[in-house]
Every structure is written in structure tokens, then in C-alpha cells.
Amino acid sequence: MHFALIAGEASGDLLGAALIPALRARYPGARFSGVTGPRMQAAGCESLASIDRLSVMGIAEVLPKLPDLFRLRAELVERLSAERPDVVIGIDAPDFNLSLERRLREQGLKTVQMVSPTVWAWRQGRVKTIARAVDLVLCLFPFEPKFYLGHGVKAVYIGHPLAEELADPLSQADARARLALPDSGPVLAVLPGSRGGELARLAVPFAQTAALLAAKLPGLRIVTPIAKPSLRPVMENAIAAHAPGLDWRLVDGQSREAMRAADAVLLASGTATLECLLLDRPMVVAYRGSLLTYFLLSTLGMLKTKHVSLPNLLAAEAVVPEYLQDAAQPAVMAETLRALIQEQPARDRQLAQFGAVREELRRNAALASAEAIAALLDR
């Protein structure tokens, strides 16, 4: 058996790395190849290209990368058409993967999209494209398969692999010890994003927020995980200019340890918000996109959901404060974080909702995915 996996960013690398051993257990000796990150390669997937070529987000942000994306798509179509894997599995990155999957499906290959596009949130007309592109959609969230009913798309809810991965018993005290943080005293984790564009827009307001919070909470310590070395100077400059003198530590990676160690988390909207929920940490979410992206999403009514963070989309009620674009004001965010750290009712309201979501998402996603793919092959 030959499985081709096309991952689009770090979160897709995690999903692919979990799926590979589940498929290998069912198909011993299977070959895996595709667009990979380091975790997928460690799991035994041959790399045809790096996920770095696909790691781009936003409408305006993707434009400069279009020529390389078109080249990569053409290269993959040519190679996979010749090799004819048993299944092509696109992992997230729907704008790239769906067009690739449609071309390959037209040539008789079976195609699977792992991680449903957020078609339920915006650009709902894409469901027609999905129907043409894939034989199966593997959905990480329980509300997604219902959307596909009546659209001729086979969709299966598999749960979220992070729900199992982040169920380990590492305590807050253990996490603080790993980061050389003291056992007592308030700690804030600040995660302004893993992409250069996110960090460029959020580093300054996040640094300003931390400075205001430190004035309210004497002894506050702050920790920020840096996704890659090239992003460190951006955060260092923001801290030096807007939060000098604070006890602020930058660590390489270790985002989960940083969140576990914290009393509250300030972070950019994205997959990290789901990780924060699964780690049972109260949070404040903010995001600033490019002006063009924000205009297209808001002014033209392309966004169909009231909230953008995954915890608010998954919980029975929206409990996570969201501050988007101009609403991401440091004074407001600092006060909200202070309440989460000092006032138990504010914390409890979030954490009560998080527990129910964690239980719903624990479905052994990798095994469920392998079973759904095997059923597709059997058909």
C-alpha cells in the first residue's frame, strides 16, 4: 500500500505523524510519502517537499507565494499521477489541497481531506468544490458532519488527536520546574503566533498588555515560546520598547509547557487556543490580520460565525474573550487577564466549559481515521 499525505503547517504535521502509525498497524509494510514536517518524517514518511512551502495564512499574505504554490501543486500532480498511491490524504491546507485532490481524483485516485475546511464559517460555496475533490472528509469537530448532509459529501467525525496527546498528567508545578520558573507567584504565558505576519502585528500590543498587567500584579513573570529562531528578534524588540524591566523569558518551543505553567494565557487565535483549552488554562484570545483580509471577512460578510476562537465554537457557551483588530487594546486585555488570574469565578466559568469539550473530543482520532480510510479502500 502507498499513502500520500500532504500537510500544510505544524498542526498538520502533528496530525500526519499520528495517522501514519495507525495506518501502518492496519497495513504493515505500507509506504508513506508527501509534503511533510519533521514529525511526519520521524514517523517514516518520505518527504517530497517541506510544509514550509505551504505555511501561509490570510488572503493578502498568500499572494506573494502564489507562484511557488502553483509550481508545487504541478510537481505533486505529475509525481502522484505517475506513482498512483492507493489514497491521497490532504491534511488541512484546504485552499491548496482541494485543488490538488480534485485533479488527482479526476485521474481515478481516491482522495481524503483530513480536517474539514471551515466551510461552515465562511465561503460556504466551497462545499461544491469539496464534493468534486474528495471521496471522504475526516472531521475533527462534532458539529461538522451535519453541515455536509445533503451535499453529497461523505464526512466522518474522528475526534481531535490533540485531546489524547495532551491528556498527560504534567502538573503546573512540573511545567514551571521545566522552565525554571518559581513555584509561587503569578505567571502569564504570551503566545503571539508562530507565523511572521502574526508576530509582526501582535508583538507590540501583547508587550503593552503585559506591561500594564505587571503594574497590577507585582511579581508577575511572563514566558513566551518562540516557534523558530527567526522570530525571536521581533519579540525581543517589542519587549525592549514596550515592556522593559519585566521578568520575561523567551524559550525555544515548549509552548505547551509555557501554557501549563501559566495562571492565564494571552494568545493569537488559531490551533493554540484548542491546545490551551485541552491543557485547562484560562485564556484571552486576540488577533490582528492584514487590513485587506479583515475587510474581506468583515465588511463583505464572508465570515458566517459570531466567534473565531475554537473554544467558543466548541463550548456550550462562548466563555473566552476575543479581541479582534482594533478591539485588541492593551488596557482592556490587561484587565481581563487580571480578572482571570485573581478572580475565581472568572476562571471557573471558562474551565467548566473546557472540561466538557475535552471529553467530547477524545475519540482516538488516529485510529478512527485509519478505520474510515480502510472502509473507503474496501468500497
Kinemage of the C-alpha trace (Angstrom):
@kinemage 1
@onewidth
@group {chain A} dominant
@subgroup {mainchain}
@vectorlist {calphas} color= white
{ca met a 1} P 0.000 0.000 0.000
{ca his a 2} L 1.111 3.546 -0.712
{ca phe a 3} L -0.349 6.524 1.121
{ca ala a 4} L 0.430 10.082 0.020
{ca leu a 5} L -0.011 12.714 2.761
{ca ile a 6} L 0.040 16.465 2.083
{ca ala a 7} L 0.384 18.522 5.289
{ca gly a 8} L 0.165 22.301 5.267
{ca glu a 9} L 1.601 23.529 8.559
{ca ala a 10} L 2.832 22.471 12.009
{ca ser a 11} L -0.602 21.316 13.189
{ca gly a 12} L -0.933 19.184 10.051
{ca asp a 13} L 2.472 17.673 10.755
{ca leu a 14} L 1.166 16.552 14.153
{ca leu a 15} L -1.946 15.015 12.623
{ca gly a 16} L 0.011 13.223 9.942
{ca ala a 17} L 2.540 11.876 12.432
{ca ala a 18} L -0.297 10.364 14.494
{ca leu a 19} L -2.068 8.903 11.461
{ca ile a 20} L 0.961 7.126 9.974
{ca pro a 21} L 1.431 4.511 12.736
{ca ala a 22} L -2.336 3.891 12.868
{ca leu a 23} L -2.353 3.111 9.142
{ca arg a 24} L 0.849 1.091 9.395
{ca ala a 25} L -0.726 -1.088 12.096
{ca arg a 26} L -3.521 -1.931 9.660
{ca tyr a 27} L -1.283 -2.109 6.575
{ca pro a 28} L 2.150 -3.431 7.601
{ca gly a 29} L 4.830 -2.538 5.096
{ca ala a 30} L 2.868 0.419 3.718
{ca arg a 31} L 4.812 3.247 2.099
{ca phe a 32} L 4.208 6.869 3.072
{ca ser a 33} L 5.312 9.933 1.132
{ca gly a 34} L 4.261 13.546 0.735
{ca val a 35} L 4.627 17.116 1.947
{ca thr a 36} L 5.962 16.741 5.450
{ca gly a 37} L 7.178 18.351 8.608
{ca pro a 38} L 9.766 16.884 10.982
{ca arg a 39} L 7.274 14.769 12.934
{ca met a 40} L 5.901 13.075 9.825
{ca gln a 41} L 9.437 12.345 8.658
{ca ala a 42} L 10.282 10.865 12.059
{ca ala a 43} L 7.202 8.637 11.704
{ca gly a 44} L 8.592 7.266 8.446
{ca cys a 45} L 7.091 9.477 5.746
{ca glu a 46} L 9.302 10.183 2.736
{ca ser a 47} L 9.471 13.934 2.163
{ca leu a 48} L 8.640 15.173 -1.329
{ca ala a 49} L 8.540 18.795 -0.097
{ca ser a 50} L 8.563 20.702 3.197
{ca ile a 51} L 5.460 22.085 4.873
{ca asp a 52} L 7.280 25.425 4.985
{ca arg a 53} L 6.244 25.937 1.367
{ca leu a 54} L 2.569 25.792 2.382
{ca ser a 55} L 2.689 27.571 5.763
{ca val a 56} L 0.935 30.806 4.905
{ca met a 57} L -2.331 32.246 6.221
{ca gly a 58} L -4.627 35.042 5.126
{ca ile a 59} L -5.761 36.390 1.782
{ca ala a 60} L -3.276 39.209 1.305
{ca glu a 61} L -0.448 37.186 2.840
{ca val a 62} L -0.674 34.336 0.322
{ca leu a 63} L -0.350 36.477 -2.813
{ca pro a 64} L 3.469 36.702 -2.919
{ca lys a 65} L 3.720 32.928 -2.525
{ca leu a 66} L 1.312 32.024 -5.308
{ca pro a 67} L 3.948 31.264 -7.996
{ca asp a 68} L 5.742 28.780 -5.747
{ca leu a 69} L 2.445 27.220 -4.639
{ca phe a 70} L 1.416 26.696 -8.257
{ca arg a 71} L 4.791 25.095 -9.009
{ca leu a 72} L 4.493 22.766 -6.046
{ca arg a 73} L 0.975 21.729 -6.989
{ca ala a 74} L 2.060 20.949 -10.547
{ca glu a 75} L 5.026 18.920 -9.276
{ca leu a 76} L 2.802 16.878 -6.970
{ca val a 77} L 0.146 16.256 -9.627
{ca glu a 78} L 2.796 14.981 -12.028
{ca arg a 79} L 4.518 12.768 -9.491
{ca leu a 80} L 1.443 11.315 -7.810
{ca ser a 81} L -0.282 10.729 -11.138
{ca ala a 82} L 2.693 8.624 -12.153
{ca glu a 83} L 3.098 6.788 -8.825
{ca arg a 84} L -0.651 6.311 -8.259
{ca pro a 85} L -0.821 5.912 -4.466
{ca asp a 86} L -3.784 3.992 -3.082
{ca val a 87} L -5.033 7.093 -1.247
{ca val a 88} L -4.057 10.766 -1.301
{ca ile a 89} L -4.697 12.367 2.098
{ca gly a 90} L -4.705 16.147 2.303
{ca ile a 91} L -4.173 17.329 5.867
{ca asp a 92} L -5.654 20.774 6.433
{ca ala a 93} L -4.402 23.485 3.965
{ca pro a 94} L -7.723 23.270 2.059
{ca asp a 95} L -7.046 26.028 -0.459
{ca phe a 96} L -4.044 24.062 -1.696
{ca asn a 97} L -5.154 20.515 -1.045
{ca leu a 98} L -8.654 20.649 -2.512
{ca ser a 99} L -7.395 21.787 -5.909
{ca leu a 100} L -4.709 19.111 -5.809
{ca glu a 101} L -7.187 16.442 -4.711
{ca arg a 102} L -9.667 17.354 -7.446
{ca arg a 103} L -7.042 16.926 -10.161
{ca leu a 104} L -5.928 13.589 -8.768
{ca arg a 105} L -9.455 12.317 -8.207
{ca glu a 106} L -10.284 13.115 -11.825
{ca gln a 107} L -7.491 10.686 -12.719
{ca gly a 108} L -9.093 7.906 -10.695
{ca leu a 109} L -7.205 8.243 -7.407
{ca lys a 110} L -9.013 8.040 -4.081
{ca thr a 111} L -8.764 11.256 -2.088
{ca val a 112} L -9.350 12.145 1.557
{ca gln a 113} L -9.369 15.546 3.226
{ca met a 114} L -8.309 15.304 6.870
{ca val a 115} L -9.552 18.381 8.735
{ca ser a 116} L -12.675 19.873 7.257
{ca pro a 117} L -12.269 23.305 5.720
{ca thr a 118} L -14.075 25.929 7.787
{ca val a 119} L -16.784 25.907 5.172
{ca trp a 120} L -19.360 26.252 7.947
{ca ala a 121} L -17.764 29.577 8.949
{ca trp a 122} L -17.025 31.327 5.685
{ca arg a 123} L -17.043 30.752 1.908
{ca gln a 124} L -19.793 28.158 2.246
{ca gly a 125} L -19.969 27.735 -1.508
{ca arg a 126} L -16.763 25.712 -1.255
{ca val a 127} L -18.849 22.662 -0.349
{ca lys a 128} L -19.405 22.128 -4.093
{ca thr a 129} L -15.646 22.137 -4.627
{ca ile a 130} L -15.218 19.676 -1.769
{ca ala a 131} L -17.794 17.332 -3.297
{ca arg a 132} L -15.816 17.259 -6.546
{ca ala a 133} L -12.441 16.943 -4.861
{ca val a 134} L -12.719 14.213 -2.252
{ca asp a 135} L -14.212 10.821 -1.507
{ca leu a 136} L -14.135 11.405 2.242
{ca val a 137} L -13.769 14.237 4.767
{ca leu a 138} L -12.361 13.435 8.214
{ca cys a 139} L -13.815 15.961 10.659
{ca leu a 140} L -12.122 16.942 13.905
{ca phe a 141} L -15.156 18.641 15.433
{ca pro a 142} L -18.561 17.104 16.186
{ca phe a 143} L -20.695 19.779 14.526
{ca glu a 144} L -19.025 19.452 11.115
{ca pro a 145} L -20.526 16.261 9.568
{ca lys a 146} L -24.022 17.735 9.906
{ca phe a 147} L -23.057 20.520 7.543
{ca tyr a 148} L -22.217 18.049 4.785
{ca leu a 149} L -25.563 16.252 4.947
{ca gly a 150} L -27.417 16.839 1.705
{ca his a 151} L -24.313 17.958 -0.181
{ca gly a 152} L -23.218 14.539 -1.375
{ca val a 153} L -20.045 14.509 0.710
{ca lys a 154} L -19.139 11.562 2.931
{ca ala a 155} L -17.960 13.031 6.245
{ca val a 156} L -16.911 11.190 9.423
{ca tyr a 157} L -16.276 12.671 12.861
{ca ile a 158} L -12.994 11.309 14.251
{ca gly a 159} L -12.452 13.493 17.311
{ca his a 160} L -9.277 15.502 17.741
{ca pro a 161} L -5.898 13.781 18.232
{ca leu a 162} L -4.721 16.597 20.467
{ca ala a 163} L -7.325 15.552 23.035
{ca glu a 164} L -5.407 12.306 23.592
{ca glu a 165} L -1.964 13.804 23.128
{ca leu a 166} L -2.494 16.476 25.764
{ca ala a 167} L -4.067 14.215 28.371
{ca asp a 168} L -0.739 13.554 30.127
{ca pro a 169} L -0.546 14.330 33.847
{ca leu a 170} L 2.143 17.043 33.772
{ca ser a 171} L 1.255 19.450 36.575
{ca gln a 172} L 1.610 23.208 36.706
{ca ala a 173} L 4.431 22.810 39.223
{ca asp a 174} L 6.266 20.352 36.947
{ca ala a 175} L 5.857 22.685 33.969
{ca arg a 176} L 7.246 25.595 35.979
{ca ala a 177} L 10.205 23.487 37.041
{ca arg a 178} L 10.997 22.622 33.422
{ca leu a 179} L 11.014 26.314 32.546
{ca ala a 180} L 12.988 27.320 35.668
{ca leu a 181} L 10.028 29.329 36.971
{ca pro a 182} L 9.296 29.597 40.697
{ca asp a 183} L 6.505 27.521 42.223
{ca ser a 184} L 4.636 30.538 43.578
{ca gly a 185} L 3.622 33.883 42.126
{ca pro a 186} L 1.565 34.788 39.055
{ca val a 187} L 2.740 33.624 35.621
{ca leu a 188} L 1.384 34.799 32.262
{ca ala a 189} L 2.065 32.881 29.046
{ca val a 190} L 2.122 35.068 25.929
{ca leu a 191} L 1.814 33.351 22.538
{ca pro a 192} L 1.613 35.903 19.717
{ca gly a 193} L 1.625 33.311 16.919
{ca ser a 194} L 4.016 31.071 15.019
{ca arg a 195} L 3.950 32.987 11.726
{ca gly a 196} L 5.947 36.079 10.951
{ca gly a 197} L 2.901 38.127 9.973
{ca glu a 198} L 1.044 37.268 13.162
{ca leu a 199} L 4.006 38.167 15.332
{ca ala a 200} L 4.614 41.431 13.476
{ca arg a 201} L 1.065 42.579 14.232
{ca leu a 202} L 0.687 41.217 17.769
{ca ala a 203} L 4.107 41.508 19.412
{ca val a 204} L 3.697 45.195 20.323
{ca pro a 205} L 0.107 45.113 21.693
{ca phe a 206} L 0.917 41.908 23.599
{ca ala a 207} L 4.031 43.512 25.119
{ca gln a 208} L 1.999 46.582 26.072
{ca thr a 209} L -0.663 44.355 27.637
{ca ala a 210} L 1.931 42.509 29.701
{ca ala a 211} L 3.410 45.775 30.944
{ca leu a 212} L 0.010 47.023 32.096
{ca leu a 213} L -0.775 43.694 33.755
{ca ala a 214} L 2.571 43.674 35.571
{ca ala a 215} L 1.670 47.050 37.087
{ca lys a 216} L -1.487 45.449 38.512
{ca leu a 217} L 0.199 42.206 39.642
{ca pro a 218} L 3.540 42.739 41.410
{ca gly a 219} L 5.899 39.837 40.895
{ca leu a 220} L 4.337 38.813 37.578
{ca arg a 221} L 6.532 36.566 35.462
{ca ile a 222} L 5.971 36.174 31.745
{ca val a 223} L 7.030 33.384 29.417
{ca thr a 224} L 6.826 33.309 25.618
{ca pro a 225} L 7.612 30.255 23.486
{ca ile a 226} L 9.316 31.151 20.200
{ca ala a 227} L 8.327 28.852 17.344
{ca lys a 228} L 11.506 29.399 15.313
{ca pro a 229} L 14.727 31.391 15.787
{ca ser a 230} L 13.961 33.903 13.038
{ca leu a 231} L 11.002 35.207 15.066
{ca arg a 232} L 12.939 35.873 18.280
{ca pro a 233} L 14.221 39.391 17.347
{ca val a 234} L 10.673 40.623 16.666
{ca met a 235} L 9.547 39.697 20.161
{ca glu a 236} L 12.765 40.917 21.773
{ca asn a 237} L 12.388 44.332 20.149
{ca ala a 238} L 8.756 44.654 21.256
{ca ile a 239} L 9.652 43.781 24.839
{ca ala a 240} L 12.595 46.184 24.923
{ca ala a 241} L 10.475 49.041 23.575
{ca his a 242} L 7.199 48.486 25.443
{ca ala a 243} L 7.870 46.242 28.465
{ca pro a 244} L 11.433 46.899 29.659
{ca gly a 245} L 12.421 45.591 33.046
{ca leu a 246} L 9.815 42.844 33.251
{ca asp a 247} L 10.723 39.301 34.249
{ca trp a 248} L 10.065 37.989 30.745
{ca arg a 249} L 11.566 34.758 29.450
{ca leu a 250} L 11.704 33.662 25.840
{ca val a 251} L 12.026 29.906 25.363
{ca asp a 252} L 12.566 27.879 22.210
{ca gly a 253} L 9.409 25.892 21.509
{ca gln a 254} L 7.919 24.437 24.701
{ca ser a 255} L 4.582 26.145 24.049
{ca arg a 256} L 2.657 23.505 25.967
{ca glu a 257} L 4.942 23.732 28.984
{ca ala a 258} L 4.516 27.514 28.895
{ca met a 259} L 0.740 27.237 28.894
{ca arg a 260} L 0.693 24.590 31.641
{ca ala a 261} L 2.968 26.749 33.807
{ca ala a 262} L 0.773 29.835 33.475
{ca asp a 263} L -2.134 31.110 35.531
{ca ala a 264} L -3.591 32.647 32.344
{ca val a 265} L -2.655 32.781 28.675
{ca leu a 266} L -2.754 35.617 26.124
{ca leu a 267} L -2.583 34.176 22.646
{ca ala a 268} L -3.347 34.597 18.978
{ca ser a 269} L -6.415 32.912 17.539
{ca gly a 270} L -5.569 29.544 15.995
{ca thr a 271} L -4.870 25.934 16.913
{ca ala a 272} L -3.019 27.059 20.041
{ca thr a 273} L -6.364 28.101 21.553
{ca leu a 274} L -7.540 24.479 21.333
{ca glu a 275} L -4.299 23.328 22.961
{ca cys a 276} L -4.868 25.848 25.730
{ca leu a 277} L -8.381 24.505 26.311
{ca leu a 278} L -7.130 20.917 26.407
{ca leu a 279} L -4.423 21.963 28.892
{ca asp a 280} L -7.160 23.506 31.065
{ca arg a 281} L -5.725 27.017 31.172
{ca pro a 282} L -7.902 30.174 31.152
{ca met a 283} L -7.204 32.427 28.202
{ca val a 284} L -7.730 35.667 26.352
{ca val a 285} L -7.651 35.499 22.545
{ca ala a 286} L -6.662 38.305 20.198
{ca tyr a 287} L -5.929 38.639 16.510
{ca arg a 288} L -4.935 41.308 14.028
{ca gly a 289} L -4.916 40.339 10.368
{ca ser a 290} L -3.942 42.415 7.388
{ca leu a 291} L -6.335 45.241 6.536
{ca leu a 292} L -7.283 43.576 3.244
{ca thr a 293} L -8.036 40.236 4.901
{ca tyr a 294} L -10.100 41.895 7.626
{ca phe a 295} L -12.045 43.966 5.077
{ca leu a 296} L -12.926 40.917 3.001
{ca leu a 297} L -14.004 38.883 6.020
{ca ser a 298} L -15.974 41.512 7.905
{ca thr a 299} L -17.185 44.230 5.570
{ca leu a 300} L -18.204 41.846 2.790
{ca gly a 301} L -19.867 39.431 5.218
{ca met a 302} L -17.691 36.450 4.315
{ca leu a 303} L -17.404 35.337 7.942
{ca lys a 304} L -20.500 33.332 8.961
{ca thr a 305} L -19.762 32.691 12.646
{ca lys a 306} L -20.102 35.036 15.574
{ca his a 307} L -16.837 33.876 17.154
{ca val a 308} L -13.426 32.949 15.751
{ca ser a 309} L -11.656 31.013 18.528
{ca leu a 310} L -12.099 27.265 18.648
{ca pro a 311} L -13.040 27.155 22.360
{ca asn a 312} L -16.010 29.440 21.735
{ca leu a 313} L -17.071 27.423 18.695
{ca leu a 314} L -16.924 24.152 20.614
{ca ala a 315} L -18.233 25.071 24.056
{ca ala a 316} L -21.901 25.203 25.010
{ca glu a 317} L -21.494 28.936 25.576
{ca ala a 318} L -18.868 31.441 24.483
{ca val a 319} L -16.655 31.987 27.523
{ca val a 320} L -13.323 33.076 26.026
{ca pro a 321} L -12.881 36.841 25.483
{ca glu a 322} L -11.961 37.621 21.869
{ca tyr a 323} L -10.349 40.905 20.827
{ca leu a 324} L -10.005 41.316 17.078
{ca gln a 325} L -8.317 44.045 15.058
{ca asp a 326} L -8.803 47.468 16.722
{ca ala a 327} L -10.557 45.840 19.685
{ca ala a 328} L -7.229 44.299 20.720
{ca gln a 329} L -6.496 47.164 23.117
{ca pro a 330} L -3.791 46.521 25.751
{ca ala a 331} L -5.678 48.192 28.625
{ca val a 332} L -8.781 46.066 28.037
{ca met a 333} L -6.850 42.830 27.598
{ca ala a 334} L -4.742 43.510 30.705
{ca glu a 335} L -7.804 43.965 32.894
{ca thr a 336} L -9.449 40.825 31.513
{ca leu a 337} L -6.291 38.829 32.243
{ca arg a 338} L -6.097 40.255 35.754
{ca ala a 339} L -9.615 39.011 36.458
{ca leu a 340} L -8.782 35.541 35.154
{ca ile a 341} L -5.742 35.360 37.430
{ca gln a 342} L -7.206 36.916 40.581
{ca glu a 343} L -10.936 36.150 40.487
{ca gln a 344} L -12.010 32.522 40.820
{ca pro a 345} L -15.496 32.908 39.249
{ca ala a 346} L -13.966 34.244 36.019
{ca arg a 347} L -11.605 31.254 35.867
{ca asp a 348} L -14.248 28.703 36.813
{ca arg a 349} L -16.637 29.869 34.098
{ca gln a 350} L -14.076 29.077 31.412
{ca leu a 351} L -12.711 25.868 32.916
{ca ala a 352} L -16.152 24.325 33.440
{ca gln a 353} L -16.849 24.587 29.711
{ca phe a 354} L -13.384 23.302 28.794
{ca gly a 355} L -13.891 20.016 30.652
{ca ala a 356} L -16.987 19.084 28.652
{ca val a 357} L -15.243 19.870 25.353
{ca arg a 358} L -12.235 17.712 26.258
{ca glu a 359} L -14.443 14.676 26.851
{ca glu a 360} L -16.253 15.145 23.544
{ca leu a 361} L -13.024 15.404 21.548
{ca arg a 362} L -11.379 12.259 22.958
{ca arg a 363} L -12.255 9.675 20.296
{ca asn a 364} L -8.835 8.144 19.428
{ca ala a 365} L -8.725 10.202 16.256
{ca ala a 366} L -5.808 8.415 14.599
{ca leu a 367} L -7.490 5.005 14.945
{ca ala a 368} L -10.854 6.402 13.804
{ca ser a 369} L -9.156 7.960 10.768
{ca ala a 370} L -7.419 4.709 9.837
{ca glu a 371} L -10.723 2.820 10.103
{ca ala a 372} L -12.540 5.358 7.908
{ca ile a 373} L -9.765 5.238 5.298
{ca ala a 374} L -9.798 1.421 5.360
{ca ala a 375} L -13.559 1.457 4.790
{ca leu a 376} L -13.029 3.750 1.798
{ca leu a 377} L -10.451 1.362 0.355
{ca asp a 378} L -12.761 -1.612 0.942
{ca arg a 379} L -15.514 0.125 -1.008
